[in-house]
C-alpha cells in the first residue's frame, strides 16, 4: 500500500482566499460570519451567513469561461490553481494519465437553478441558457478542474451532503494507496447562499436565528446555540504518493494516513442517538492510519452548532477515546467559517494540516455558556500553541453519512 502526503493546498473562504490570511484570521479568532448581503432576508428568520469576500472570477479564468460556470465551479477552479501553485507541481512534466480529480459537492449549481428558473418564467423557455445544465450539475467542479489542467486519471464527484469533501479526500487516499494514481487533486466546493436554499433550511429550523450579535451567530457546543450558519467556498488539496513527492523534492504539510466512512442508517437529518455511526467512522480511520486512540492530539469536530449534532458527536468521541477524550483539543472552526456544507471537510482538512505544520490549534469561538452534555475541551475562545502529531477531522451529513480522516506528522525529515 502506498502512503499519501499533502503537498499543496488552496482555498476560497469567508476568512480569506490564501493560506496565510486564512490561518492568521483563524488563529486570531476572527469571525467570517455577518449580516447576509446577497439578498433580502426580511421574510426569513435567519439573517446571517459566512460569505466569501473579494472574489473576482476573472482573476482565475477568462470572462467567457466564468459566464459558463456556476459560482461553485468558479470557487473550485480558483482553489485548485492555488493548490497546484502551492505544491510547485509542474504538470507539463507529469504523466497526466496518473493524476486524478475527486471533488465533493452537496448541492451543485443552485445559483444557476434559481437564475434560470426566473429566466424561464419571465422570458420563456427559448431564453434558458444552453449552459444551464453544465452549470447546474454537481460533477462539473471536478470536470472543470480536470479539463483546466488536462488531468486524464479518474475524475469523479462525491455527494454525501455535509460529508462530501471528507469522503472525496478519503476516496482520493484510496486511489493513492492502491497505486491507481500518483497525484490526486481533491477537496470540495459549495456556493449555497441563495434565497431558495436559505428558505429550505429555515423551514427545517436548522439555521441560527441570532438577531443581534451577527458575528457570534454560530455557537458550537454552547448551551445558547440556535443552529448552523451557512457558508460558502472551496478547498483543494494536492495529494501525492510519498514516493512521488520524494522523487520531485516536494514540500510536505502532513501525511494523510487514514479514512473511515459509515452510515447511521437511521434518519434523513438526525444523527443516530449515541453516535454509533460516527464512532465506527472514527475507529475505521484510526485503524487505517495505524494510530491508537490515545495518540490523537487534535480533533476538528463537525460541530455545527445544532443540538443533536453537538451532543451526539461529543458522546461519540467519549465512547471511542474513553478517558483520553478529556485530554484532546477539540474545536469547531465552523464558529468562524460557518458551515461550508459539501466543502466543509476540505477546509477543515486544510486546517488540520496547518495545525500539524504550524504547531497551533484554532479555537471554538463564541463559547460562553457550557452545555453540561458537551463537557470536553473545545479550546474555548482562544487558539492554543500546541504540538500536533495526529489530527482527526469529522464530517457528518444528512442521510446518515459519516466520514473521518486522520492526518499525521511525518516521523522525520528522512521521509521527505
C-alpha positions in Angstrom: 0.0 0.0 0.0 1.3 3.4 -1.0 1.4 6.2 1.6 -0.1 9.6 0.8 1.0 13.1 1.6 -0.4 16.5 1.2 2.0 18.8 -0.8 -0.2 21.7 -1.8 -3.4 23.4 -0.6 -5.7 26.2 -1.8 -8.9 27.7 -0.6 -11.5 30.3 -1.1 -13.2 31.0 2.2 -15.1 33.5 4.3 -11.8 34.1 6.3 -9.6 34.7 3.3 -8.5 33.4 -0.1 -4.9 32.5 0.6 -3.5 30.2 3.3 -1.7 32.7 5.4 -4.5 35.2 5.5 -7.0 32.4 6.3 -4.8 30.8 9.0 -3.9 34.2 10.7 -7.6 35.1 10.9 -8.5 31.7 12.2 -5.8 31.7 14.9 -6.9 35.3 15.9 -10.4 34.0 16.4 -11.9 36.3 13.7 -15.4 35.6 12.6 -16.2 35.3 8.9 -19.9 35.5 9.7 -22.0 38.6 9.3 -25.3 40.0 8.2 -26.1 38.5 4.8 -25.7 40.8 1.8 -26.7 38.6 -1.1 -30.4 39.0 -0.9 -33.2 40.5 1.2 -33.9 38.4 4.4 -36.8 40.4 5.7 -39.2 37.5 5.5 -36.7 34.9 6.8 -35.8 34.1 10.4 -32.1 33.7 9.6 -30.3 36.9 8.7 -26.6 35.8 8.7 -24.2 33.9 6.6 -20.5 33.4 6.1 -20.0 34.9 2.7 -16.8 34.9 0.6 -15.4 38.4 0.2 -13.2 39.9 -2.5 -13.6 37.0 -5.0 -13.4 38.0 -8.6 -13.7 35.0 -11.0 -11.8 36.7 -13.8 -8.7 36.6 -11.6 -8.7 32.9 -12.2 -10.4 32.4 -15.6 -11.5 34.4 -18.7 -14.7 36.3 -18.5 -16.2 34.0 -21.1 -15.3 30.9 -19.0 -16.7 32.4 -15.9 -20.0 33.1 -17.5 -20.4 29.4 -18.3 -19.7 28.3 -14.7 -21.8 28.4 -11.6 -20.2 30.1 -8.6 -19.4 26.7 -7.0 -17.3 25.7 -10.0 -15.6 29.1 -10.1 -14.5 28.6 -6.4 -13.2 25.2 -7.3 -11.0 26.3 -10.2 -9.5 29.1 -8.1 -8.8 26.9 -5.2 -7.3 24.2 -7.5 -5.0 26.7 -9.2 -3.8 28.0 -5.8 -3.2 24.4 -4.6 -1.2 23.4 -7.7 0.9 26.6 -7.4 1.4 25.9 -3.7 2.6 22.4 -4.5 5.0 23.7 -7.1 3.7 20.9 -9.3 4.9 21.2 -12.9 2.1 19.4 -14.7 3.9 19.6 -18.0 6.5 17.2 -16.5 3.9 14.8 -15.1 2.1 11.8 -16.6 -1.4 13.2 -16.6 -3.0 9.8 -17.0 -1.7 9.2 -13.5 -3.3 12.3 -12.0 -6.9 12.1 -10.8 -9.6 14.6 -9.6 -12.0 13.9 -6.8 -14.3 16.7 -5.5 -17.1 16.8 -3.1 -20.2 18.9 -3.5 -23.5 18.7 -1.7 -25.9 20.9 -3.7 -24.3 21.9 -7.0 -25.3 24.9 -9.1 -28.3 26.2 -7.1 -27.5 29.8 -8.0 -27.9 28.9 -11.7 -31.0 26.9 -10.9 -32.7 29.9 -9.4 -31.5 32.4 -12.0 -32.6 30.2 -14.9 -36.0 29.5 -13.4 -36.5 33.3 -13.3 -35.5 33.5 -17.0 -37.9 30.7 -17.8 -40.8 32.3 -16.1 -40.2 35.9 -17.3 -38.8 35.4 -20.8 -39.8 31.9 -21.9 -38.1 28.6 -22.5 -36.2 29.7 -25.5 -34.2 32.1 -23.4 -32.9 29.5 -20.9 -29.1 29.3 -21.2 -27.7 26.4 -23.3 -25.1 26.2 -20.5 -27.7 25.8 -17.8 -27.3 22.0 -17.3 -23.5 22.0 -17.3 -23.7 24.9 -14.8 -26.2 23.1 -12.6 -24.8 19.5 -12.2 -22.6 18.9 -9.2 -19.9 16.9 -11.0 -18.8 20.0 -13.0 -16.3 21.3 -10.5 -14.3 18.1 -10.9 -14.9 18.2 -14.6 -13.7 21.8 -15.0 -10.6 21.1 -12.9 -9.6 18.1 -14.9 -10.2 20.0 -18.2 -8.3 23.0 -17.0 -5.2 21.0 -16.2 -5.6 18.2 -18.7 -5.8 15.6 -16.0 -6.7 12.2 -17.5 -6.9 10.0 -14.5 -10.2 9.2 -12.8 -12.4 12.3 -12.3 -15.3 12.0 -10.0 -17.6 13.8 -7.6 -18.8 12.6 -4.2 -22.2 13.8 -3.0 -22.8 12.9 0.7 -24.3 16.2 1.9 -22.0 17.8 4.6 -19.6 14.8 4.5 -18.9 15.2 0.7 -15.5 16.8 0.8 -14.2 14.4 3.5 -15.4 11.4 1.6 -13.8 12.9 -1.6 -10.5 13.3 0.2 -10.8 9.7 1.6 -11.6 8.3 -1.8 -8.5 10.1 -3.2 -6.5 8.5 -0.5 -7.7 5.1 -1.6 -6.6 5.8 -5.2 -3.1 6.7 -3.9 -2.9 3.7 -1.5 -3.9 1.2 -4.2 -1.5 2.7 -6.8 -4.2 3.9 -9.1 -2.8 7.4 -9.3 0.4 9.2 -8.4 -1.3 12.6 -7.7 -4.9 13.5 -7.0 -6.5 16.9 -6.7 -9.2 16.5 -4.1 -11.5 18.5 -1.8 -14.9 20.2 -2.0 -16.7 23.2 -3.1 -20.1 24.8 -2.4 -22.0 28.0 -3.2 -25.3 27.5 -1.5 -26.2 31.1 -0.3 -29.3 31.6 -2.3 -32.8 32.5 -1.2 -34.3 29.2 -2.1 -31.6 27.2 -0.2 -32.0 29.6 2.7 -35.8 29.2 2.8 -35.5 25.5 2.8 -33.1 25.3 5.7 -35.1 27.9 7.6 -38.2 25.8 7.1 -36.3 22.9 8.7 -35.5 25.2 11.7 -31.9 24.2 11.3 -30.2 27.6 10.9 -29.2 30.2 13.5 -31.8 32.7 14.5 -29.4 35.2 16.1 -30.9 38.6 15.5 -28.3 41.0 17.1 -24.8 39.6 17.5 -24.4 38.6 13.9 -20.7 37.7 14.1 -21.5 35.4 17.1 -24.3 33.6 15.4 -22.6 30.2 15.4 -22.1 28.8 18.9 -21.0 25.1 18.7 -21.1 23.1 21.9 -22.6 26.2 23.7 -25.9 25.9 25.5 -27.1 29.1 23.7 -26.7 27.7 20.2 -29.6 28.2 17.9 -28.5 26.4 14.7 -25.8 26.4 12.0 -24.7 29.3 9.8 -24.5 28.7 6.1 -21.1 29.4 4.5 -19.6 29.1 1.0 -16.2 28.5 -0.6 -13.9 25.7 -1.7 -10.8 23.8 -0.6 -8.5 21.7 -2.7 -5.6 19.6 -1.6 -2.8 18.1 -3.8 -2.4 14.6 -2.6 0.6 12.6 -3.7 2.1 9.2 -3.0 5.1 9.7 -0.7 7.3 8.1 -3.3 6.3 10.6 -5.9 6.6 13.5 -3.6 10.1 12.4 -2.5 11.2 12.0 -6.1 10.4 15.6 -7.0 11.6 17.0 -3.7 8.2 18.3 -2.7 7.3 20.1 0.5 5.0 18.0 2.6 2.5 19.5 5.0 1.3 16.2 6.6 0.6 12.6 5.8 -3.0 11.7 5.0 -2.9 8.4 6.9 -6.4 7.1 7.4 -10.0 7.2 6.3 -13.3 5.8 7.6 -16.8 6.1 6.2 -20.1 4.7 7.6 -23.8 5.2 7.6 -26.1 5.7 10.5 -29.0 4.0 8.5 -31.3 5.8 10.9 -32.9 9.1 9.8 -32.7 11.6 6.9 -31.5 14.5 9.0 -31.0 13.5 12.7 -27.8 11.5 13.8 -28.4 8.2 15.5 -28.6 8.6 19.3 -25.3 7.5 20.9 -23.4 8.3 17.7 -22.6 4.6 16.7 -22.1 5.6 13.1 -19.6 8.4 14.0 -17.8 6.0 16.4 -17.3 3.4 13.7 -16.2 6.1 11.2 -13.5 7.4 13.6 -12.5 3.9 14.6 -12.0 2.8 11.0 -10.0 5.9 10.2 -7.7 5.4 13.2 -7.2 1.7 12.3 -6.4 2.6 8.7 -3.9 5.1 9.9 -2.3 2.7 12.4 -2.9 5.1 15.2 -4.1 4.3 18.7 -6.9 6.3 20.3 -4.6 7.8 22.9 -2.3 9.2 20.2 -4.9 11.7 18.9 -3.8 15.3 19.7 -6.5 17.3 17.9 -10.0 16.8 16.5 -11.5 19.2 14.1 -15.1 18.5 15.0 -18.1 18.6 12.7 -19.6 20.9 15.4 -22.3 22.7 13.5 -24.0 24.4 16.5 -27.1 22.3 16.3 -28.3 20.5 19.5 -28.5 16.9 18.2 -25.2 17.1 16.3 -23.1 18.7 19.0 -24.3 16.3 21.7 -24.0 13.2 19.5 -20.5 14.0 18.4 -19.4 14.6 22.0 -20.9 11.3 23.1 -19.2 9.5 20.1 -15.8 11.0 20.9 -16.0 10.0 24.6 -17.2 6.5 23.7 -14.3 5.9 21.3 -11.5 7.6 23.2 -12.5 6.9 26.8 -10.6 9.0 29.4 -8.3 10.3 26.6 -11.2 12.3 25.2 -10.8 14.8 28.0 -7.1 15.3 27.1 -7.7 16.0 23.4 -8.0 19.5 22.0 -11.3 19.7 20.0 -12.5 22.7 18.1 -15.3 23.6 15.7 -13.9 26.1 13.3 -17.4 26.5 11.8 -17.8 29.0 14.6 -15.6 31.3 12.4 -16.1 29.9 8.8 -19.7 29.0 9.0 -20.8 25.7 7.6 -19.5 25.2 4.0 -21.6 22.1 3.7 -20.2 20.0 0.9 -16.9 21.9 1.1 -16.6 21.9 4.9 -14.4 18.8 5.1 -11.9 20.2 2.7 -11.4 23.5 4.6 -11.2 21.5 7.8 -8.6 19.1 6.4 -6.5 22.1 5.4 -6.9 23.4 9.0 -5.7 20.0 10.4 -2.6 20.0 8.0 -1.8 23.6 9.1 -2.2 22.8 12.8 0.3 20.0 12.3 2.8 22.1 10.4 2.5 25.3 12.5 2.0 23.8 15.9 -1.2 25.5 16.9 -4.8 24.7 17.4 -7.6 27.1 16.5 -10.4 27.9 19.0 -14.1 27.4 19.1 -15.2 31.0 19.4 -18.5 32.3 20.9 -18.2 29.8 23.7 -19.7 31.4 26.8 -22.3 29.1 28.4 -21.1 25.4 28.5 -23.7 22.8 27.8 -23.5 20.1 30.5 -24.0 17.5 27.8 -20.9 18.8 26.0 -18.1 18.6 28.5 -14.9 18.2 26.6 -12.0 20.6 25.8 -13.4 22.6 22.9 -10.4 25.1 23.0 -12.8 27.9 24.1 -12.4 31.3 22.5 -8.6 31.5 22.2 -6.3 29.5 20.0 -3.6 27.4 21.6 0.1 26.8 20.8 0.4 23.1 20.8 2.4 20.4 19.1 0.1 18.3 16.9 1.3 14.9 15.7 -2.0 13.3 15.0 -5.2 15.2 13.9 -8.6 13.8 13.1 -11.4 15.6 11.2 -15.1 14.5 11.3 -17.9 15.3 8.8 -21.4 14.1 9.4 -24.0 14.6 6.7 -27.8 14.5 6.2 -28.8 11.0 5.2 -26.7 9.4 7.9 -23.3 9.8 6.2 -20.3 9.8 8.4 -16.7 10.4 7.2 -13.4 10.8 9.1 -9.9 11.4 8.0 -6.7 11.1 10.1 -3.6 13.2 9.4 -0.1 12.6 10.8 3.1 14.5 11.1 5.9 12.6 9.2 8.2 10.9 11.6 11.4 12.6 10.5 13.0 14.6 7.7 14.4 11.4 6.0 10.9 10.5 4.9 10.7 13.5 2.6 
